[in-house]
């Protein structure tokens, strides 16, 4: 039992009198410190009905603690299993928490109410972490468990906002039609655990529940499914599931800006931007021009790449399927300066708008010394599954190359810090493919290497990469 109050006023008064008649010098009186900070969570001293009660028939549970308590974020913390159709209410007053059950309880079933970090002491907000009240409507408490992990298939990472969902005695469509029987939240490592289960067959899923409906109803939601029913028994092996979004979420169009006469006039013009950084061209990539509107007319013969003496340089000049991006491909020479000349008749949009004048873009190719060399040595690489090496910055794949052996090198690599990812490209099409629940197709899987790769310019960069097995 914690002591919260200390009567000290008579003691202080006597102490002051003692100092006044015995002190030979000046004395300074300070305020009492109040002792060390309370760091202990509340302690449950009584439960009615009792914890682990059997043949449970009540519709109300009263929990009494050893100190005044507070209950926070009930909706985000408290989790009832099996998952009820009607959510119970949780109230608190002084030292008691009261749970009122609104749903009809299933017969011969073990229930668990996990409070997460909701219950805290009133003074210092110390949480009673993951306190679980367990009871059974039958004569025994079920004690079996099912546990596992959810990994995002495309990245090999985890997401603690995903929930694991367990169904009993249902068909394949249940996850799309109704809420699960059991729910478990993922921890920071992507792990989940279901407790107080009875033995038998279950179906297991995971979902990043965007609308809170606890059903899989959108192809843009992260979703995972175990390929077969799981058998819950005394020694159920951990299950690993791989989450995927079958479709990417479409970007919302930007809100139109307020009309401005000058801007409107400028938007009528045909304008070109480039992928150059400071007018320097990468040796290892193409020059890309982007036009502000789709082109109706595109004549590559009217676009000329030359050196500074206007000697023409052979280059492949193409327009992509959006009709907005023009790609200029040629073997760029180190430190060489170039002119790209675009004639007014080379481009036109659907309204017949052309460039106002001949456009000349000046650029210079980078030096080889501005790049680093990279050598990666892999262990644990399964080359039979068509591995693809991906370099990632800010969740965007910057470079992607297939690898066929335990060593991979690149003589010219752009300096910077990268995340390394190995995609097992099972269908060998060069890209990650999501799963499809209707076809019971699992997604392709990737591994993200824990340590980041720092590439320095004009430097021999080498790294040993150890890969763990992937299912």
Secondary structure, DSSP 4 states (H G I P E B T S, - for coil): --------HHHHHHHHHHHHHH-SS----------SPP-PPP-EEEEESPTTBSS---SEEEEEESS-EEE--HHHH-EEESPPSSPPEEEEETTEEEEE--SPPPTT-EEEEE-TT-EEETTT--B-TT-EEEEESSSS---EEEEEEEEETTTS---TT-EEEEEES--TTHHHHS--SEEEE--TTSEEEEEEEPSEEEEEEEE--SSSSSS---TTS-EEE-SS-EEESTTPPPEEEEEB-SSPPPPPPPPPPPP-HHHHHHHTS--EEES-BTTEE-TTS-EEEEESS-EEEE-GGGEEEEETT--B---EEEE-TTSSEEEEE--PPTT-EEEEEE-TTSEEETT----SS-EEEEEEEPPGGGEEEEEEEEES--GGG-EEEEEEETTEEEEEEE--SSEEEEEEEE-EEEEEEEEE-TT-SSS----BTTTTBPPPEEEE-SS-EEEPTTSEEEEEEE-----
